[in-house]
Amino acid sequence: MYPVSARFLATIMESHTPVTQVTLYRTDGVVEQLAHTGGSVSVDRSSSTRRTCSVTLADTSLIPRTDTDRLAVYGARLQITRGVAYTDGTTELVPLGIFRVDEVSGDVDVGPATIQGKSLEIVVSDDKFTTPYRATGGAIAAVTALIRRSLPDAVVDGSAATDATIGSRTWDIEGDPWQAAVEIAASIGCEVYADADGAFVIAPLPDLLTTTPAWTIAAGEGGAYIEASRTGSSDGVFNGVLARGESTEAATAPVSALVVDSDPGSPTYWDGPYGRRPLFYSSSTLVTTGACVQAATLQLRAARAPNSSADLTSLPNPALAPGDVLRVAYPDGTKELHQAAAFGVPLDVGGAFTVRTISAKEGT
């Protein structure tokens, strides 16, 4: 979760005045605040572009008529924040993302204008390889090089990752550099994504059972809980991952590792009644058994069946991030640990938001 004060977390669970800002960074260097009437920021861990935005504005002059208009779709960016206005006149804002403006549309006579944008992973993804691209050496350096190939000034934080040497890997012409970065990060058991500040992060997915919950969604007075729906399904659920690596560019012996749900108390226990349902993952960047174990562990965290899944509707918390562990206290007194996967933060006043979880386990 984005660092916020205890006062912020207390305030969002009571009647307060939300504050949102949309800042336009024009290609001519001019920076301006956009008066907006609504919109939302969608955050989804499963999407290659983790954050997207839609902003509505009353000003029809923002709808481009020419390629040189201030909101033309040729490199302009938006920075979006949401926070609270305190009764003492101060505000506390948290970032929701840096977005490339991809589309501006609307009725030129009556409006409204609508801006659509995507977070900065899209800049790397769109910069397809025009010559074969070879990566080797340390995984963090290789991912950083791919990102800075398109965004030379990008901030890349790999401090939470355990680095390792990857096998030599070459991508063909027309290959997607962002998918290359995702593949390399997975070889050391990590995800890579652009965070709310627009910085790139290389980090493992937090472990649901060992990570301190970032936020409590509780029912009752002073709590953020509104409602929840629950689902149990085995579709697309796996309880083991076999990761394999074999470099075609070096005389390296094939390596592999099978990581399974080894918890006898888990409903998806590898040797339990759920049965064995393996998922297979391969990459030539994997050159050691340890690297295969890291990659398989990351894949298994996402692929393993949860005890239950839920869509949790609560008061909006703009500081939330995918992967955050949440403690949920239901009206009947039961408690669970969940892990946030996707949610949408509204830019208009009021409203609730729904957090889709990728797993849910009994909490205390």
C-alpha positions in Angstrom: 0.0 0.0 0.0 1.2 3.5 -0.8 2.6 5.1 2.4 -0.1 7.2 4.1 -0.6 8.6 7.5 -2.8 7.0 10.2 -4.9 10.1 10.0 -5.5 9.4 6.3 -6.7 5.8 7.0 -9.0 6.9 9.7 -10.5 9.7 7.6 -11.4 7.6 4.6 -13.6 5.4 6.9 -15.7 8.4 8.0 -17.5 11.2 6.3 -14.9 13.4 4.5 -14.3 15.5 1.5 -12.3 13.5 -1.2 -9.9 15.5 -3.4 -8.8 14.5 -6.9 -6.3 16.1 -9.2 -5.6 15.5 -12.9 -2.3 17.0 -14.1 -1.6 17.2 -17.8 2.1 17.2 -19.0 2.1 18.5 -22.5 4.7 17.7 -25.1 5.7 21.4 -25.3 6.7 21.3 -21.6 3.7 23.1 -20.2 2.1 21.6 -17.1 -1.6 22.3 -16.3 -4.3 21.1 -14.0 -7.4 19.8 -15.7 -10.8 20.5 -14.3 -12.6 17.2 -14.4 -16.1 16.0 -13.7 -15.5 12.3 -13.1 -13.7 9.2 -14.2 -11.8 6.3 -12.7 -8.5 4.6 -12.5 -8.5 0.8 -12.9 -5.8 -1.3 -11.4 -5.4 -4.9 -12.4 -2.4 -7.1 -11.5 -3.3 -9.6 -14.3 -3.0 -7.0 -17.1 0.3 -6.3 -18.8 -0.6 -2.6 -18.5 -1.4 -2.6 -14.8 -3.1 0.8 -14.6 -5.6 2.5 -17.0 -7.5 5.7 -16.6 -10.7 7.3 -17.9 -11.2 11.0 -17.2 -14.3 13.1 -18.1 -14.1 16.8 -18.6 -16.7 19.4 -19.4 -14.4 21.6 -21.5 -15.0 20.7 -25.1 -12.0 22.7 -26.2 -9.8 19.9 -25.0 -11.1 17.6 -27.8 -8.3 17.8 -30.4 -9.0 19.3 -33.7 -5.4 19.3 -35.0 -2.3 17.3 -34.3 -0.8 20.1 -32.4 -3.6 20.7 -29.9 -2.6 20.6 -26.2 -4.3 17.3 -25.6 -3.2 15.6 -28.9 -2.4 11.9 -28.5 1.3 12.2 -29.4 3.1 11.9 -26.2 1.1 13.8 -23.6 0.8 12.3 -20.1 -1.5 12.5 -17.2 -0.7 12.3 -13.5 -3.7 11.4 -11.3 -4.0 11.7 -7.5 -6.8 11.2 -5.0 -6.8 12.0 -1.3 -8.7 13.8 1.4 -9.2 17.3 2.6 -8.9 17.6 6.3 -11.0 20.0 8.4 -7.9 22.1 9.2 -7.6 23.0 5.5 -4.7 20.7 4.7 -4.9 17.9 2.2 -3.2 14.5 1.8 -3.0 13.1 -1.7 -1.8 9.7 -3.0 -0.8 9.0 -6.6 -2.9 6.7 -8.7 -0.5 6.6 -11.7 1.3 8.2 -14.6 -0.5 7.6 -17.8 0.2 8.1 -21.5 -2.7 9.8 -23.2 -4.0 7.3 -25.8 -7.4 8.6 -26.8 -9.4 11.9 -26.4 -13.0 11.8 -27.6 -16.4 13.5 -27.2 -19.1 15.6 -28.8 -17.3 18.8 -29.9 -20.5 20.8 -29.3 -21.9 19.6 -26.0 -19.2 17.3 -24.6 -18.1 15.8 -22.3 -14.6 15.2 -23.3 -13.2 11.8 -22.3 -9.5 11.0 -21.9 -8.3 7.4 -22.0 -4.8 6.5 -20.8 -2.5 3.6 -19.9 0.4 3.3 -17.5 4.0 3.4 -18.7 4.4 -0.3 -19.3 2.7 0.5 -22.6 5.6 2.7 -23.7 8.0 -0.2 -23.4 5.5 -2.7 -25.0 4.9 -0.5 -28.1 8.6 0.0 -28.7 8.9 -3.4 -30.6 12.2 -4.8 -31.5 13.3 -3.8 -35.0 16.4 -5.9 -34.8 17.0 -9.1 -32.9 17.5 -8.3 -29.2 19.8 -10.4 -26.9 19.7 -10.4 -23.1 22.1 -12.1 -20.8 23.9 -11.5 -17.4 22.0 -10.4 -14.3 18.2 -10.5 -14.4 17.7 -7.1 -12.7 20.2 -5.4 -15.1 18.5 -7.1 -18.1 15.0 -5.9 -17.1 16.3 -2.4 -16.4 18.0 -2.3 -19.8 14.8 -3.2 -21.5 12.8 -0.5 -19.7 15.4 2.2 -20.3 15.7 1.3 -23.9 12.4 3.0 -24.3 12.4 5.3 -21.2 16.0 6.4 -20.6 15.1 8.3 -17.4 12.9 5.6 -15.9 13.3 4.8 -12.2 13.7 1.0 -11.8 13.6 -0.4 -8.2 14.9 -4.0 -7.9 15.8 -3.8 -4.2 13.1 -6.4 -3.2 14.4 -8.9 -5.7 17.1 -11.6 -5.4 19.2 -11.2 -8.5 20.5 -14.2 -10.5 22.3 -14.7 -13.8 20.0 -15.6 -16.7 20.6 -17.7 -19.7 21.3 -16.0 -23.0 18.0 -15.2 -24.7 17.3 -13.5 -28.0 14.0 -12.0 -29.1 13.1 -11.7 -32.8 12.2 -8.7 -34.8 8.6 -7.5 -33.8 9.0 -9.0 -30.3 7.4 -7.3 -27.4 10.1 -5.8 -25.0 7.6 -5.6 -22.1 6.9 -9.3 -22.4 10.6 -9.9 -22.5 11.0 -7.9 -19.2 8.2 -9.9 -17.7 9.8 -13.2 -18.7 13.2 -12.2 -17.3 11.6 -11.0 -14.0 9.7 -14.3 -13.7 13.0 -16.2 -13.9 14.0 -14.7 -10.5 10.5 -15.2 -9.0 9.4 -11.6 -9.5 6.8 -9.4 -11.2 7.7 -6.2 -12.9 5.3 -3.3 -13.2 4.9 0.5 -13.2 3.7 1.7 -9.8 1.5 4.6 -8.8 4.4 7.0 -9.0 5.3 5.9 -12.5 8.5 4.1 -11.2 9.1 0.5 -12.3 9.3 -2.2 -9.6 10.9 -5.6 -9.8 9.6 -7.6 -6.8 8.1 -10.9 -5.8 4.4 -11.2 -5.1 3.9 -10.8 -1.3 3.2 -14.1 0.5 -0.4 -14.1 1.8 0.4 -16.0 5.0 3.6 -14.2 6.1 2.9 -10.6 5.0 1.5 -8.2 7.6 -2.0 -7.0 6.3 -1.8 -3.6 4.8 -5.4 -2.6 5.6 -8.4 -4.0 7.6 -11.8 -3.9 6.0 -14.2 -4.3 8.9 -18.0 -4.3 9.2 -19.7 -2.1 11.7 -19.3 1.4 12.9 -16.0 3.0 11.8 -15.3 0.2 9.3 -14.9 0.3 5.6 -16.9 -2.9 4.8 -20.0 -2.5 2.7 -20.7 -6.0 1.2 -19.0 -9.0 -0.3 -19.7 -11.7 -2.8 -17.9 -15.0 -2.7 -17.1 -17.6 -5.4 -15.4 -21.0 -5.4 -14.2 -22.4 -8.7 -11.6 -24.9 -9.9 -11.4 -23.6 -13.5 -7.9 -22.6 -14.4 -6.6 -23.6 -11.0 -3.4 -25.5 -10.6 -1.5 -26.9 -7.5 1.9 -27.4 -9.0 4.2 -25.7 -11.5 7.0 -27.3 -13.5 9.4 -24.7 -14.6 12.0 -25.6 -17.2 14.9 -23.9 -18.8 17.1 -24.9 -21.8 19.3 -22.3 -23.5 19.6 -22.8 -27.3 22.4 -20.3 -27.4 24.9 -21.9 -25.0 26.1 -25.3 -24.0 23.9 -25.4 -20.9 22.3 -28.6 -19.7 18.5 -28.4 -19.3 17.2 -27.7 -15.8 13.8 -28.0 -14.2 12.0 -27.8 -10.9 8.5 -28.8 -9.8 7.0 -26.7 -7.0 3.7 -28.0 -5.6 1.2 -27.1 -2.9 2.8 -29.1 -0.1 0.5 -28.0 2.7 -1.6 -31.0 3.9 -4.1 -28.5 5.3 -4.6 -26.8 2.0 -7.7 -27.8 -0.1 -5.3 -27.9 -3.1 -2.7 -30.1 -1.5 -0.7 -31.9 -4.2 -1.4 -35.3 -2.7 -4.9 -34.5 -1.5 -8.4 -35.2 -2.9 -8.1 -32.2 -5.3 -5.7 -34.3 -7.3 -2.6 -33.3 -9.2 -3.1 -30.4 -11.6 0.3 -29.1 -12.9 1.0 -26.0 -14.9 4.0 -25.8 -17.2 6.3 -22.8 -17.6 9.5 -22.7 -19.7 12.1 -20.0 -20.5 15.6 -20.2 -21.8 16.5 -17.5 -19.2 16.3 -20.3 -16.6 19.8 -21.8 -16.3 19.8 -23.2 -12.7 17.5 -25.3 -10.7 17.3 -22.5 -8.2 16.1 -20.1 -10.9 13.4 -22.7 -11.9 12.3 -23.0 -8.3 11.9 -19.2 -8.0 10.0 -18.9 -11.3 7.7 -21.9 -10.4 7.0 -20.4 -6.9 5.9 -17.1 -8.4 3.7 -18.9 -11.0 2.2 -21.1 -8.3 1.2 -18.2 -6.0 -1.0 -16.9 -8.8 -2.2 -20.3 -10.2 -3.1 -22.1 -7.0 -6.7 -22.4 -6.0 -7.6 -20.2 -3.1 -9.9 -21.5 -0.3 -12.3 -19.0 -1.6 -12.3 -15.8 -3.6 -14.3 -12.7 -3.1 -15.3 -9.3 -4.5 -15.1 -7.0 -1.6 -17.0 -3.7 -1.8 -15.7 -1.1 0.6 -15.2 2.6 1.0 -12.6 3.8 -1.5 -8.9 3.5 -0.4 -6.8 5.1 -3.1 -3.6 4.0 -1.4 -4.3 0.3 -2.1 -2.0 -1.6 -4.5 -2.3 -5.0 -6.2 -0.7 -7.7 -4.0 -1.6 -6.0 -0.8 -2.8 -8.4 1.9 -6.1 -7.4 3.5 -7.8 -8.5 6.7 -11.6 -8.7 6.3 -13.9 -8.8 9.3 -17.4 -9.8 8.2 -20.7 -8.8 9.9 -21.0 -12.3 11.4 -17.6 -12.0 13.2 -15.6 -14.2 10.9 -12.3 -13.0 9.6 -10.3 -13.7 6.5 -7.0 -12.7 4.8 -7.3 -11.7 1.2 -4.9 -10.5 -1.5 -5.9 -7.6 -3.7 -5.8 -8.3 -7.4 -7.9 -5.6 -9.1 -10.0 -2.6 -8.3 -11.2 0.7 -9.6 -10.7 4.1 -7.9 -13.5 6.6 -8.7 -12.5 10.2 -9.5 -15.9 11.7 -8.6 -17.1 12.5 -5.2 -18.6 9.6 -3.2 -19.1 6.0 -4.3 -17.7 2.7 -3.3 -15.1 0.5 -4.9 -14.9 -3.2 -5.3 -11.6 -5.1 -4.7 -11.3 -8.4 -6.5 -9.1 -10.9 -4.6 -6.9 -13.6 -6.0 -7.0 -15.6 -2.8 -8.7 -15.7 0.5 -7.7 -17.7 3.6 -9.0 -17.9 7.1 -7.6 -15.2 9.2 -7.4 -14.5 12.9 
